[in-house]
Amino acid sequence: MKSLTLRGFKSFASSTTLRFEPGITCVVGPNGSGKSNVVDALAWVMGEQGAKSLRGGKMEDVIFAGTSSRPPLGRAEVLLTIDNSDGALPIDYTEVTISRLMFRSGQSEYSINGDSCRLLDVQELLSDSGIGREMHVIIGQGQLDRVLHSGPEGRRAVVEEAAGVLKHRKRKEKALRKLDAMQANLTRVQDLTGELRRQLKPLGRQAEIARRAAVIQSDLRDARVRLLADDLMALTRRLKQETADEATIRERRAAVERTLAQAQQREAVLEAEAAEQAPRMVQVQETWYALSALRERLRGVGEVAAERYRHAADAQGEERRGRDPEEMEREAAEVREQEEVLGARLEAAEELLAGAVEERSAAEAALTDEERRLQAAARAAADRREGLARLRGRVDALGSKLQATDAEIGRLTEARAEAGERARMAEEEYRSQDTQVAEDPELAAEHERAQEILEQAKGAAEEARDAVDGPRRALREAHDRVGAARGADQSAQKEVTALQARVEALELTMGSAADGGEVLLAADLAGVLGTVASLLSVEPGAEVAVATALGAAAEAVAVASLDAAEAALTLLRADDAGQAGLVVGDGPAAEGERPPLPDGMRHAIDLVTAAEPVRSAVRHLLAGVVVVDDLPGAASLVRASPGLRAVTRDGDLLGAHWALGGGGGRQSLLQMRAACDEAAERLAAAEATAERTADALDEAVSAEQRAQALLEAAQAAVGEAQAGVNRAQGGLDKVRARLREAAAEAAQEAKQVARLQAAAQAARQEAERLSTAVRAAEEARERDAVACAELRERLEVAEAEPLDEDDQDASRRDELTDRCQELRAAEMEARLNVRTAEERVTAIAGRADALMSSAAGERRE
């Protein structure tokens, strides 16, 4: 040590530095001068944590407590500087300063050469040099007496600490704690590994289900994309139509704006002319006012003359002529009756309207409740399926755990049997040890027998190892076949799922005719045969050409006769169900001579096979249509025969006065029918392939299991043979050891007997431990079996519980939807009736009063 600095430590209130020169340093002084505080400072800075070792009640007592003339301090600090020029401390400094700072709050800070560190760092640094706080480099009062009066264990501890063993012991304890923690972590990892291994099979099945679900979702997305593409094309056509209508409206608007501009120009001209004629207008108004005054004067004169004339007429007793007041009163009464009748009709119409509104509101509320019920039923079904899936997963997990427990019980039972056999052999060997050692001739003969047994066991082990190679190769080949069969089965399942989705989508698309065709197919009318596409069979490759030649008839509805067609059209007109194309099947066939065609061209009717009811209609529709390979051939055919129409296999129609074609059109029903038939054939082939691959997979799995069983049997035989070799070798070694020890002293014989006894005891203990483990494993298996049985019963009950199909039936919702539409129409009709009645009442109101007033006036006159 080079120096020791104290600041606020016990009695050293001011900073005090003690420098230590080479040699022996003594600190002398009277009692109470602080000599022991220097030693306490050394122990404290080197990491002492006991307050009693520092002669205090608590650790805060090391801080200067103050005097009558000096206040207490808030912290204590000690710095110890050590000369490390000889490298005694494991640090790359020639001078090391260790400091410790403590506050009254109890917080401590350590540092080495000014860098903050931990207490453990200080202790390890000092322990490597042998001057730590527990290395007995500081001997306090009474410590020597305690060492001298201590027992053997205490003295041993002192000697070991003085010899530097303490640091290694602490490191050993620390390493042992780490090993214990590592062993606990390893046990936990093994448990987790075993649990995960048991869960691999159920998770694999779930992953396979997830992959199938992904394929189905992909097919569903494709189908939705195709439907959206069809919608996009329809909306695009509608947009083009709207754009054309908008252009027309813009043209009309431009024309109206031009007319408006002309009218505005005409208005400006007229306003200019009016301004020019304004003075004349003033003169005309003055003249008009003068004439009006004159007219009033003349009117007054006329009224006076008329009054005089009337008086003269009354004087003469002449009767006045006019309408009869009684007739006017009768007319007013009739008007009042009509008004009352119209008012009654208005009230009845308003009552009907109120009833229609109330019924419509009730129907809409019922529809809303039904939709909520369907949604709740769908959610409940989804929750039930999810619960069943979780329950199945738990059952599978417990089943896997039971299998693993059975395997563990089997392994422990075999190990227990082997331990018991070893214990029995050790006991027998222990009992026969004395006689075997005493008789030399018998030991020699036993040595020869053991040698022969060893040779036989080695030969059996070699034969068993050779026998293992064949099952191992068979197992490897079976495993490869299982992998190939599983891959083929998965591919076949994916193809079957994709084709099923495609067939369903095509059948759904072809399930209804356009517009009113759907109504006809659903009405079940007599004579309606179905869609034309469903009654035709076209040679592969000619679907597009035939669909183009048929045109709208390919998507029409086939009827058996003109009467059926009349009934169908009457139904569509009466129900206002839209329009539908009809193909009548009982008309005369369009027969006639068909001109010969060049090579590569065929009449369209020869490529189509139609059902008997529509055969004549199809022949009529395809009369004069020739299927060619390309447009140049079509053009040459039409030029040569203008009466024919040529259609290419790509769908371009060319005639003498009409042509149709281009790209980007949607698929026709014939194309979809052909695609559906093709997909159905491929689906059947794929299902057959899937069945074959499933059978192949089952056979491969069975072969793999058989190969695994053979390999396990061969490996067991190898193990038994190797165990025999080991036993023979052990027996031979024992005989040799006994031969070597036959001439040894009795103490060696006793040692051999003790070793054999210890081996037998160890074998018995191992057998008992394995028996305990087997019992524990059997108890765990019983608990797991009971839990698995309970879960299986719950699963069976849950699966047996029927799903209420009525809750998911959407027929009532459809009925309510139709009912709401009908009630809305009835409400609209009622509103129109009320408005009409109101207008009639308004028109007739007041006429009766006017007639009565007129009648009263006539009476007065």
Buried (B, 14 or more C-beta within 10 A) or exposed (E): EBBBBBBBBBBBBEEBEBEBEEEEEEEEEEEEEBBBBBBBBBBBBBBBEEBEBBBBEEBBEBBBBEEEEEEEBEBBBBBBBBBBEEEBBEBEEEEBBBBBBBBEEEEBEBBBEEEEBEEEBBBBBBBBBBBBBBBBBBEEEEEEEEBEEEEEEEEEBBEEBEEBBBBEEBEEEEEEEEEEEEEEEEEEEEEEEEEEEBBEBBBEEBEEEEEBEEBBEBBEEBBEEBEEEEEEEEEEEEEEEEEEEEEEEEEEEEEEEEEEEEEEEEEEEEEEEEEEEEEEEEEEEEEEEEEEEEEEEEEEEEEEEEEEEEEEEEEEEEEEEEEEBEEBBEBBEEBBEBBEEBBEBBEEBBEBBEEBBEBBEEBBEBBEEBBEBBEEBEEBBEEEEEEBEEBBBBBBBBBBBBEBBBEBBEBBBEBBEBBBBBBBBBBEBBEEBEEBBEEEEEBEEBBEBBBEBBEEBBEBBEEBBEBBEEBBEBBEBBBEBBEBBBEBBBBBBBBBBBBBBBBBBBBEBBEEBBBBBBBBBEBEBEBBBBBBBBBBBBBEEBBBBBBBBBBEBBBBBBBBBBEBBBBBBEBBEEEEBEEBBBBBBBBEEBEEEEEEBEEEBBBBBBBBEBBEBBBBBBBBBBBBBBBBEEBEBBBBBBEEBEEBBBBBBBBBBBBEEEBBBEEEEEBBBBBBBBBBBBBBEBBEEBBEBBEEBBEBBEBBBEBBEBBBEBBEEBBEBBEBBBBBBEBBBBBBEBBBEBBEBBEEEEEBBEEBBEEBBEBBBBBBEBBBBBBEBBEEBBEBBEEBBEBBEEBBEEBEEEEEEEEEEEEEEEEBBEEBBEBBEEBBEBBEEBBEBBEEBBEBBEEBEEBBEEBBEBBEEBEEE
